Amino acid sequence: MKVQELMSRPVRTCTENDTLNRVARLMWEHSVGAIVVEAEGRVRGLLTDRDICLAGRFSGRALWTIPVSEVMSGRVQVIRSQDSVDVAERLMRTRHIRRLPVVDDTWKLVGLLSLDDLARESRQRHGRRRIAVRTDDVGATLGEICARYGASHSPISAS
């Protein structure tokens, strides 16, 4: 199965000059946890709801005063729409990432593939058709992503 068959569309985007307040509103209105930062159809970065929360809490500034460029992840791994879902899952696992902007052969943004997309696919029953991603693989990928941060960073205490 190809990435283009599972990716989410349309992709919600912003620019580096937008404010965190505007991006937070986009996330709220469209029920998404990540916004791709783009310029002229090309991926420039990624901004998550976690990024906004941490910037708002620890910068001491109002969200409408903070430009996206100060908070976004600028080095973003992308995947091509024609790549296989197996390649995407392995990339997420080895790079410890939950989301991959999807580009076409001209490197233009065309979608977003998330670990949630893979999990939904792994749970669907396809009769005799081979499932593109096994539930165990998605679980292992999530485990690898979470292991990156370790238990000491968890805000929830075990006691």
PyMOL CGO cylinders between C-alpha atoms (Angstrom):
from pymol import cmd
from pymol.cgo import CYLINDER

trace = [
    CYLINDER, 0.00, 0.00, 0.00, 1.22, 3.47, -0.89, 0.3, 1, 1, 1, 1, 1, 1,
    CYLINDER, 1.22, 3.47, -0.89, 1.38, 6.45, 1.47, 0.3, 1, 1, 1, 1, 1, 1,
    CYLINDER, 1.38, 6.45, 1.47, -1.06, 8.40, -0.72, 0.3, 1, 1, 1, 1, 1, 1,
    CYLINDER, -1.06, 8.40, -0.72, -3.78, 5.86, 0.11, 0.3, 1, 1, 1, 1, 1, 1,
    CYLINDER, -3.78, 5.86, 0.11, -3.60, 6.57, 3.87, 0.3, 1, 1, 1, 1, 1, 1,
    CYLINDER, -3.60, 6.57, 3.87, -2.44, 10.18, 4.15, 0.3, 1, 1, 1, 1, 1, 1,
    CYLINDER, -2.44, 10.18, 4.15, -4.75, 12.90, 5.41, 0.3, 1, 1, 1, 1, 1, 1,
    CYLINDER, -4.75, 12.90, 5.41, -5.90, 15.64, 3.06, 0.3, 1, 1, 1, 1, 1, 1,
    CYLINDER, -5.90, 15.64, 3.06, -6.20, 18.56, 2.96, 0.3, 1, 1, 1, 1, 1, 1,
    CYLINDER, -6.20, 18.56, 2.96, -3.17, 19.51, 4.98, 0.3, 1, 1, 1, 1, 1, 1,
    CYLINDER, -3.17, 19.51, 4.98, -3.58, 22.47, 7.29, 0.3, 1, 1, 1, 1, 1, 1,
    CYLINDER, -3.58, 22.47, 7.29, -0.69, 24.89, 6.76, 0.3, 1, 1, 1, 1, 1, 1,
    CYLINDER, -0.69, 24.89, 6.76, 0.69, 28.18, 8.00, 0.3, 1, 1, 1, 1, 1, 1,
    CYLINDER, 0.69, 28.18, 8.00, 3.66, 30.39, 7.26, 0.3, 1, 1, 1, 1, 1, 1,
    CYLINDER, 3.66, 30.39, 7.26, 6.71, 31.19, 9.36, 0.3, 1, 1, 1, 1, 1, 1,
    CYLINDER, 6.71, 31.19, 9.36, 5.32, 34.70, 9.91, 0.3, 1, 1, 1, 1, 1, 1,
    CYLINDER, 5.32, 34.70, 9.91, 2.00, 33.54, 11.37, 0.3, 1, 1, 1, 1, 1, 1,
    CYLINDER, 2.00, 33.54, 11.37, 1.57, 33.76, 15.13, 0.3, 1, 1, 1, 1, 1, 1,
    CYLINDER, 1.57, 33.76, 15.13, 1.12, 30.83, 17.49, 0.3, 1, 1, 1, 1, 1, 1,
    CYLINDER, 1.12, 30.83, 17.49, -2.32, 32.21, 18.34, 0.3, 1, 1, 1, 1, 1, 1,
    CYLINDER, -2.32, 32.21, 18.34, -3.44, 31.88, 14.70, 0.3, 1, 1, 1, 1, 1, 1,
    CYLINDER, -3.44, 31.88, 14.70, -2.04, 28.35, 14.43, 0.3, 1, 1, 1, 1, 1, 1,
    CYLINDER, -2.04, 28.35, 14.43, -3.67, 27.29, 17.70, 0.3, 1, 1, 1, 1, 1, 1,
    CYLINDER, -3.67, 27.29, 17.70, -6.99, 28.53, 16.33, 0.3, 1, 1, 1, 1, 1, 1,
    CYLINDER, -6.99, 28.53, 16.33, -6.46, 26.51, 13.11, 0.3, 1, 1, 1, 1, 1, 1,
    CYLINDER, -6.46, 26.51, 13.11, -5.76, 23.41, 15.18, 0.3, 1, 1, 1, 1, 1, 1,
    CYLINDER, -5.76, 23.41, 15.18, -8.88, 24.01, 17.26, 0.3, 1, 1, 1, 1, 1, 1,
    CYLINDER, -8.88, 24.01, 17.26, -11.13, 24.65, 14.24, 0.3, 1, 1, 1, 1, 1, 1,
    CYLINDER, -11.13, 24.65, 14.24, -9.91, 21.63, 12.29, 0.3, 1, 1, 1, 1, 1, 1,
    CYLINDER, -9.91, 21.63, 12.29, -9.29, 19.21, 15.19, 0.3, 1, 1, 1, 1, 1, 1,
    CYLINDER, -9.29, 19.21, 15.19, -5.65, 18.59, 14.27, 0.3, 1, 1, 1, 1, 1, 1,
    CYLINDER, -5.65, 18.59, 14.27, -2.53, 18.34, 16.42, 0.3, 1, 1, 1, 1, 1, 1,
    CYLINDER, -2.53, 18.34, 16.42, 0.01, 19.50, 13.86, 0.3, 1, 1, 1, 1, 1, 1,
    CYLINDER, 0.01, 19.50, 13.86, 0.27, 22.18, 11.20, 0.3, 1, 1, 1, 1, 1, 1,
    CYLINDER, 0.27, 22.18, 11.20, 2.80, 22.09, 8.37, 0.3, 1, 1, 1, 1, 1, 1,
    CYLINDER, 2.80, 22.09, 8.37, 4.76, 25.30, 7.89, 0.3, 1, 1, 1, 1, 1, 1,
    CYLINDER, 4.76, 25.30, 7.89, 5.12, 25.98, 4.19, 0.3, 1, 1, 1, 1, 1, 1,
    CYLINDER, 5.12, 25.98, 4.19, 6.36, 28.52, 1.71, 0.3, 1, 1, 1, 1, 1, 1,
    CYLINDER, 6.36, 28.52, 1.71, 5.43, 28.35, -1.97, 0.3, 1, 1, 1, 1, 1, 1,
    CYLINDER, 5.43, 28.35, -1.97, 4.05, 24.83, -1.57, 0.3, 1, 1, 1, 1, 1, 1,
    CYLINDER, 4.05, 24.83, -1.57, 7.26, 23.51, -0.01, 0.3, 1, 1, 1, 1, 1, 1,
    CYLINDER, 7.26, 23.51, -0.01, 7.62, 22.15, 3.51, 0.3, 1, 1, 1, 1, 1, 1,
    CYLINDER, 7.62, 22.15, 3.51, 9.60, 24.52, 5.74, 0.3, 1, 1, 1, 1, 1, 1,
    CYLINDER, 9.60, 24.52, 5.74, 8.74, 23.06, 9.13, 0.3, 1, 1, 1, 1, 1, 1,
    CYLINDER, 8.74, 23.06, 9.13, 6.19, 21.50, 11.43, 0.3, 1, 1, 1, 1, 1, 1,
    CYLINDER, 6.19, 21.50, 11.43, 4.41, 22.87, 14.48, 0.3, 1, 1, 1, 1, 1, 1,
    CYLINDER, 4.41, 22.87, 14.48, 2.54, 20.72, 16.99, 0.3, 1, 1, 1, 1, 1, 1,
    CYLINDER, 2.54, 20.72, 16.99, 0.04, 21.51, 19.71, 0.3, 1, 1, 1, 1, 1, 1,
    CYLINDER, 0.04, 21.51, 19.71, 2.72, 20.50, 22.21, 0.3, 1, 1, 1, 1, 1, 1,
    CYLINDER, 2.72, 20.50, 22.21, 5.12, 23.08, 20.74, 0.3, 1, 1, 1, 1, 1, 1,
    CYLINDER, 5.12, 23.08, 20.74, 2.52, 25.80, 21.21, 0.3, 1, 1, 1, 1, 1, 1,
    CYLINDER, 2.52, 25.80, 21.21, 1.68, 24.76, 24.78, 0.3, 1, 1, 1, 1, 1, 1,
    CYLINDER, 1.68, 24.76, 24.78, 5.31, 24.71, 25.84, 0.3, 1, 1, 1, 1, 1, 1,
    CYLINDER, 5.31, 24.71, 25.84, 6.08, 28.04, 24.17, 0.3, 1, 1, 1, 1, 1, 1,
    CYLINDER, 6.08, 28.04, 24.17, 3.06, 29.62, 25.81, 0.3, 1, 1, 1, 1, 1, 1,
    CYLINDER, 3.06, 29.62, 25.81, 3.92, 28.27, 29.22, 0.3, 1, 1, 1, 1, 1, 1,
    CYLINDER, 3.92, 28.27, 29.22, 7.65, 28.92, 29.32, 0.3, 1, 1, 1, 1, 1, 1,
    CYLINDER, 7.65, 28.92, 29.32, 8.28, 31.98, 27.13, 0.3, 1, 1, 1, 1, 1, 1,
    CYLINDER, 8.28, 31.98, 27.13, 6.36, 34.41, 29.32, 0.3, 1, 1, 1, 1, 1, 1,
    CYLINDER, 6.36, 34.41, 29.32, 4.83, 35.94, 26.19, 0.3, 1, 1, 1, 1, 1, 1,
    CYLINDER, 4.83, 35.94, 26.19, 1.33, 35.96, 24.74, 0.3, 1, 1, 1, 1, 1, 1,
    CYLINDER, 1.33, 35.96, 24.74, 0.76, 33.55, 21.84, 0.3, 1, 1, 1, 1, 1, 1,
    CYLINDER, 0.76, 33.55, 21.84, -0.18, 36.39, 19.49, 0.3, 1, 1, 1, 1, 1, 1,
    CYLINDER, -0.18, 36.39, 19.49, 3.30, 37.88, 19.94, 0.3, 1, 1, 1, 1, 1, 1,
    CYLINDER, 3.30, 37.88, 19.94, 5.24, 34.71, 19.09, 0.3, 1, 1, 1, 1, 1, 1,
    CYLINDER, 5.24, 34.71, 19.09, 5.92, 33.98, 15.41, 0.3, 1, 1, 1, 1, 1, 1,
    CYLINDER, 5.92, 33.98, 15.41, 5.84, 30.40, 14.19, 0.3, 1, 1, 1, 1, 1, 1,
    CYLINDER, 5.84, 30.40, 14.19, 9.47, 30.72, 13.08, 0.3, 1, 1, 1, 1, 1, 1,
    CYLINDER, 9.47, 30.72, 13.08, 10.61, 30.87, 16.73, 0.3, 1, 1, 1, 1, 1, 1,
    CYLINDER, 10.61, 30.87, 16.73, 8.97, 27.59, 17.73, 0.3, 1, 1, 1, 1, 1, 1,
    CYLINDER, 8.97, 27.59, 17.73, 8.61, 25.34, 14.66, 0.3, 1, 1, 1, 1, 1, 1,
    CYLINDER, 8.61, 25.34, 14.66, 10.70, 22.29, 14.01, 0.3, 1, 1, 1, 1, 1, 1,
    CYLINDER, 10.70, 22.29, 14.01, 12.70, 23.35, 10.98, 0.3, 1, 1, 1, 1, 1, 1,
    CYLINDER, 12.70, 23.35, 10.98, 14.36, 20.08, 10.09, 0.3, 1, 1, 1, 1, 1, 1,
    CYLINDER, 14.36, 20.08, 10.09, 11.40, 17.97, 9.07, 0.3, 1, 1, 1, 1, 1, 1,
    CYLINDER, 11.40, 17.97, 9.07, 11.53, 14.50, 7.59, 0.3, 1, 1, 1, 1, 1, 1,
    CYLINDER, 11.53, 14.50, 7.59, 9.17, 14.10, 4.63, 0.3, 1, 1, 1, 1, 1, 1,
    CYLINDER, 9.17, 14.10, 4.63, 8.03, 11.08, 2.64, 0.3, 1, 1, 1, 1, 1, 1,
    CYLINDER, 8.03, 11.08, 2.64, 6.89, 10.78, -0.95, 0.3, 1, 1, 1, 1, 1, 1,
    CYLINDER, 6.89, 10.78, -0.95, 3.30, 9.93, -1.77, 0.3, 1, 1, 1, 1, 1, 1,
    CYLINDER, 3.30, 9.93, -1.77, 4.42, 6.95, -3.88, 0.3, 1, 1, 1, 1, 1, 1,
    CYLINDER, 4.42, 6.95, -3.88, 6.50, 5.37, -1.08, 0.3, 1, 1, 1, 1, 1, 1,
    CYLINDER, 6.50, 5.37, -1.08, 5.13, 2.32, 0.67, 0.3, 1, 1, 1, 1, 1, 1,
    CYLINDER, 5.13, 2.32, 0.67, 3.44, 2.51, 4.05, 0.3, 1, 1, 1, 1, 1, 1,
    CYLINDER, 3.44, 2.51, 4.05, 6.08, 0.07, 5.34, 0.3, 1, 1, 1, 1, 1, 1,
    CYLINDER, 6.08, 0.07, 5.34, 8.79, 2.63, 4.53, 0.3, 1, 1, 1, 1, 1, 1,
    CYLINDER, 8.79, 2.63, 4.53, 6.81, 5.32, 6.36, 0.3, 1, 1, 1, 1, 1, 1,
    CYLINDER, 6.81, 5.32, 6.36, 6.35, 3.15, 9.45, 0.3, 1, 1, 1, 1, 1, 1,
    CYLINDER, 6.35, 3.15, 9.45, 10.05, 2.28, 9.59, 0.3, 1, 1, 1, 1, 1, 1,
    CYLINDER, 10.05, 2.28, 9.59, 10.97, 5.96, 9.15, 0.3, 1, 1, 1, 1, 1, 1,
    CYLINDER, 10.97, 5.96, 9.15, 8.68, 6.95, 12.01, 0.3, 1, 1, 1, 1, 1, 1,
    CYLINDER, 8.68, 6.95, 12.01, 10.17, 4.25, 14.20, 0.3, 1, 1, 1, 1, 1, 1,
    CYLINDER, 10.17, 4.25, 14.20, 13.83, 5.00, 13.50, 0.3, 1, 1, 1, 1, 1, 1,
    CYLINDER, 13.83, 5.00, 13.50, 13.46, 8.81, 13.57, 0.3, 1, 1, 1, 1, 1, 1,
    CYLINDER, 13.46, 8.81, 13.57, 11.06, 8.77, 16.58, 0.3, 1, 1, 1, 1, 1, 1,
    CYLINDER, 11.06, 8.77, 16.58, 8.41, 10.87, 14.87, 0.3, 1, 1, 1, 1, 1, 1,
    CYLINDER, 8.41, 10.87, 14.87, 4.61, 10.67, 14.78, 0.3, 1, 1, 1, 1, 1, 1,
    CYLINDER, 4.61, 10.67, 14.78, 3.90, 12.67, 11.63, 0.3, 1, 1, 1, 1, 1, 1,
    CYLINDER, 3.90, 12.67, 11.63, 5.35, 12.86, 8.13, 0.3, 1, 1, 1, 1, 1, 1,
    CYLINDER, 5.35, 12.86, 8.13, 4.48, 15.57, 5.63, 0.3, 1, 1, 1, 1, 1, 1,
    CYLINDER, 4.48, 15.57, 5.63, 3.88, 13.91, 2.26, 0.3, 1, 1, 1, 1, 1, 1,
    CYLINDER, 3.88, 13.91, 2.26, 5.31, 15.39, -0.93, 0.3, 1, 1, 1, 1, 1, 1,
    CYLINDER, 5.31, 15.39, -0.93, 4.92, 14.55, -4.59, 0.3, 1, 1, 1, 1, 1, 1,
    CYLINDER, 4.92, 14.55, -4.59, 7.73, 14.00, -7.09, 0.3, 1, 1, 1, 1, 1, 1,
    CYLINDER, 7.73, 14.00, -7.09, 8.26, 17.77, -7.38, 0.3, 1, 1, 1, 1, 1, 1,
    CYLINDER, 8.26, 17.77, -7.38, 8.57, 18.06, -3.56, 0.3, 1, 1, 1, 1, 1, 1,
    CYLINDER, 8.57, 18.06, -3.56, 5.25, 19.90, -3.30, 0.3, 1, 1, 1, 1, 1, 1,
    CYLINDER, 5.25, 19.90, -3.30, 3.21, 19.24, -0.14, 0.3, 1, 1, 1, 1, 1, 1,
    CYLINDER, 3.21, 19.24, -0.14, 0.24, 16.94, -0.87, 0.3, 1, 1, 1, 1, 1, 1,
    CYLINDER, 0.24, 16.94, -0.87, -0.69, 15.35, 2.47, 0.3, 1, 1, 1, 1, 1, 1,
    CYLINDER, -0.69, 15.35, 2.47, 0.22, 14.38, 6.01, 0.3, 1, 1, 1, 1, 1, 1,
    CYLINDER, 0.22, 14.38, 6.01, 0.69, 10.86, 7.30, 0.3, 1, 1, 1, 1, 1, 1,
    CYLINDER, 0.69, 10.86, 7.30, 0.44, 10.28, 11.03, 0.3, 1, 1, 1, 1, 1, 1,
    CYLINDER, 0.44, 10.28, 11.03, 0.91, 7.34, 13.33, 0.3, 1, 1, 1, 1, 1, 1,
    CYLINDER, 0.91, 7.34, 13.33, -2.85, 7.60, 13.90, 0.3, 1, 1, 1, 1, 1, 1,
    CYLINDER, -2.85, 7.60, 13.90, -3.41, 6.97, 10.17, 0.3, 1, 1, 1, 1, 1, 1,
    CYLINDER, -3.41, 6.97, 10.17, -1.29, 3.81, 10.42, 0.3, 1, 1, 1, 1, 1, 1,
    CYLINDER, -1.29, 3.81, 10.42, -3.13, 2.67, 13.55, 0.3, 1, 1, 1, 1, 1, 1,
    CYLINDER, -3.13, 2.67, 13.55, -6.53, 3.12, 11.89, 0.3, 1, 1, 1, 1, 1, 1,
    CYLINDER, -6.53, 3.12, 11.89, -5.36, 1.08, 8.90, 0.3, 1, 1, 1, 1, 1, 1,
    CYLINDER, -5.36, 1.08, 8.90, -3.97, -1.68, 11.09, 0.3, 1, 1, 1, 1, 1, 1,
    CYLINDER, -3.97, -1.68, 11.09, -7.32, -2.10, 12.87, 0.3, 1, 1, 1, 1, 1, 1,
    CYLINDER, -7.32, -2.10, 12.87, -9.48, -2.36, 9.75, 0.3, 1, 1, 1, 1, 1, 1,
    CYLINDER, -9.48, -2.36, 9.75, -10.50, -5.77, 8.48, 0.3, 1, 1, 1, 1, 1, 1,
    CYLINDER, -10.50, -5.77, 8.48, -9.92, -6.34, 4.79, 0.3, 1, 1, 1, 1, 1, 1,
    CYLINDER, -9.92, -6.34, 4.79, -11.11, -9.90, 4.40, 0.3, 1, 1, 1, 1, 1, 1,
    CYLINDER, -11.11, -9.90, 4.40, -8.41, -11.68, 2.44, 0.3, 1, 1, 1, 1, 1, 1,
    CYLINDER, -8.41, -11.68, 2.44, -6.59, -8.48, 1.52, 0.3, 1, 1, 1, 1, 1, 1,
    CYLINDER, -6.59, -8.48, 1.52, -3.24, -8.02, 3.25, 0.3, 1, 1, 1, 1, 1, 1,
    CYLINDER, -3.24, -8.02, 3.25, -3.28, -5.32, 5.88, 0.3, 1, 1, 1, 1, 1, 1,
    CYLINDER, -3.28, -5.32, 5.88, -0.70, -2.66, 5.03, 0.3, 1, 1, 1, 1, 1, 1,
    CYLINDER, -0.70, -2.66, 5.03, 0.53, -2.18, 8.60, 0.3, 1, 1, 1, 1, 1, 1,
    CYLINDER, 0.53, -2.18, 8.60, 0.27, -4.69, 11.42, 0.3, 1, 1, 1, 1, 1, 1,
    CYLINDER, 0.27, -4.69, 11.42, -1.02, -3.57, 14.80, 0.3, 1, 1, 1, 1, 1, 1,
    CYLINDER, -1.02, -3.57, 14.80, 2.13, -4.96, 16.43, 0.3, 1, 1, 1, 1, 1, 1,
    CYLINDER, 2.13, -4.96, 16.43, 4.29, -2.77, 14.16, 0.3, 1, 1, 1, 1, 1, 1,
    CYLINDER, 4.29, -2.77, 14.16, 2.32, 0.36, 15.05, 0.3, 1, 1, 1, 1, 1, 1,
    CYLINDER, 2.32, 0.36, 15.05, 2.62, -0.49, 18.74, 0.3, 1, 1, 1, 1, 1, 1,
    CYLINDER, 2.62, -0.49, 18.74, 6.36, -1.06, 18.42, 0.3, 1, 1, 1, 1, 1, 1,
    CYLINDER, 6.36, -1.06, 18.42, 6.76, 2.26, 16.59, 0.3, 1, 1, 1, 1, 1, 1,
    CYLINDER, 6.76, 2.26, 16.59, 4.84, 4.12, 19.29, 0.3, 1, 1, 1, 1, 1, 1,
    CYLINDER, 4.84, 4.12, 19.29, 6.99, 2.39, 21.91, 0.3, 1, 1, 1, 1, 1, 1,
    CYLINDER, 6.99, 2.39, 21.91, 10.17, 3.56, 20.17, 0.3, 1, 1, 1, 1, 1, 1,
    CYLINDER, 10.17, 3.56, 20.17, 8.86, 7.12, 19.90, 0.3, 1, 1, 1, 1, 1, 1,
    CYLINDER, 8.86, 7.12, 19.90, 7.92, 7.19, 23.59, 0.3, 1, 1, 1, 1, 1, 1,
    CYLINDER, 7.92, 7.19, 23.59, 11.21, 5.56, 24.67, 0.3, 1, 1, 1, 1, 1, 1,
    CYLINDER, 11.21, 5.56, 24.67, 13.02, 8.57, 23.21, 0.3, 1, 1, 1, 1, 1, 1,
    CYLINDER, 13.02, 8.57, 23.21, 11.73, 10.69, 26.06, 0.3, 1, 1, 1, 1, 1, 1,
    CYLINDER, 11.73, 10.69, 26.06, 12.00, 8.09, 28.81, 0.3, 1, 1, 1, 1, 1, 1,
    CYLINDER, 12.00, 8.09, 28.81, 9.83, 7.70, 31.88, 0.3, 1, 1, 1, 1, 1, 1,
    CYLINDER, 9.83, 7.70, 31.88, 11.47, 10.64, 33.69, 0.3, 1, 1, 1, 1, 1, 1,
    CYLINDER, 11.47, 10.64, 33.69, 9.75, 13.12, 31.33, 0.3, 1, 1, 1, 1, 1, 1,
    CYLINDER, 9.75, 13.12, 31.33, 6.26, 11.84, 32.02, 0.3, 1, 1, 1, 1, 1, 1,
    CYLINDER, 6.26, 11.84, 32.02, 4.03, 14.44, 33.68, 0.3, 1, 1, 1, 1, 1, 1,
    CYLINDER, 4.03, 14.44, 33.68, 2.03, 11.68, 35.32, 0.3, 1, 1, 1, 1, 1, 1,
    CYLINDER, 2.03, 11.68, 35.32, 3.43, 10.07, 38.43, 0.3, 1, 1, 1, 1, 1, 1,
    CYLINDER, 3.43, 10.07, 38.43, 3.10, 6.34, 38.98, 0.3, 1, 1, 1, 1, 1, 1,
    CYLINDER, 3.10, 6.34, 38.98, 2.33, 6.85, 42.68, 0.3, 1, 1, 1, 1, 1, 1,
]
cmd.load_cgo(trace, "trace")
